[in-house]
């Protein structure tokens, strides 16, 4: 085949591939453009943010305590689904996490192009983008600080940085329990706690997480501190007061016991955990 023939074959192949992706690709790109137009949200109000992303499937709109809600929206393209998880306190928007899943690599590459300067991070299931401080809006942090005492502005030990971020972030999708699903694997958050409680710098990390914005993260921290106290660790009065306050919160905790998933307040979730231990 001549050089011209090879180039023509490549061009025809690329066109055929684009046509095969077809209308579904146009749906993916339409979603990508809506997402790119609202990120980062800046001073955009919650209602306006949601309107700009419509249409979507609202998969979660959940009270996470202290006047804040976590929302999770699914935007369906042709090949992909874009998941947007964010925190709202009043009209202010806090951290935003965007995950794009599904679709062949060439489709995800086109979506990344449509996102422009957002520069998503590639992960095994697709790619993601995150923006916003870990615990803003400020009013959310102030409400927690008033009830639980101020966070410690902690810089965790490098060994624990990833586990701390998981349990702290209000957009982390955690489940409180010991076994999750048919395989009985630890639920999201359990392994992070177990690594923290065995680390020499565990106490300040747990004290900070107790005052954090994630409901399940707070409960994992409370469990960890209770375990340390039973083993002889002396806790200060401020920490004991915060533990009592977290235990009494009415916010629902996402829990699991094997294949059974359910919501419960902190007291019941902790009692169920003790019952499992036997």
Secondary structure, DSSP 8 states (H G I E B T S, - for coil): --HHHHHHHHHHHHHHHHHHHHHHHHHHHHHHHHHHHH-S-TT--HHHHHHHH-S-EEEEEEEEETTEEEEEEEEE-SS-EEEEEEEEETTEEEEEEEEEE-S-HHHHHHHHHHHGGG--EEETTEEEEEES-TT-SHHHHHHHHHHH---------GGGHHHHHHHH-TT----BSS-BTTTTB--TTHHHHHHHHTSTTHHHHHHHHTTSS-HHHHHHHHHHHHHHHHTT----HHHHHHHHHHHH--S-EEEEEBTEEEEE-HHHHHHHHHHHH-
